[in-house]
Amino acid sequence: MKVAVRPFDHCPELQRGIDRLRTLIFPHMPEAYDVEWHHDVWRWLESHPLAE
């Protein structure tokens, strides 16, 4: 199975909402609060050659 990763429209308001939702869903996990790490992972997935 191949998964398509589409670009995100990097709207700051929407991004803040996603970050807040992640911390509400996983309040017990410290990595849920590491916003930059999540942004880096998604940027890497977006640019990876197999993401096409």
N, C-alpha and C positions, 0 to 999 in steps of 0.2 A: 504494500500500500504506500502511495506517495502522498505527502501532505503539502498543500500549497500555502506558502506564507506570503500574505499580501502586505504591502506597505501600509503603515499607520499614518494617519494625517496629522500627527504630532501637534494637535490642538492642546495648548497648555491646560486649559480648563478640563478637558476630557482626561488628560494624563493625570492630573491631580485626583480626579474622581477614581480612576483605576488604582492609583497608589493607596488612596484611603480605603477602597473596597478590599484590597489585599490585606491591609492591616486589621480590618474588621473581621475578615474571614479567618485569618491565622494570627490572632493576637498572642498566642503562646510561642510562636516561632520568631526568633530574633531576626532571621533573614528577611522576614516580611517587611521590616522597617528599613532595609538597605535598598533605598530607591535607586541609587546609581547602579548597583549591581544588576538589578532587574532591567534597567534601561540598556545597559551594556549587552546583556544576554540577548535581548530582543533585537538590538541593532546588529549583533553578530548573526543571528538567525536570518534576519532580513537580507544581509549581504552575502550569505554563504552560497557557494555555487550550486549546492543541491537544493536550495530553496526555490529554484525556478521551476 
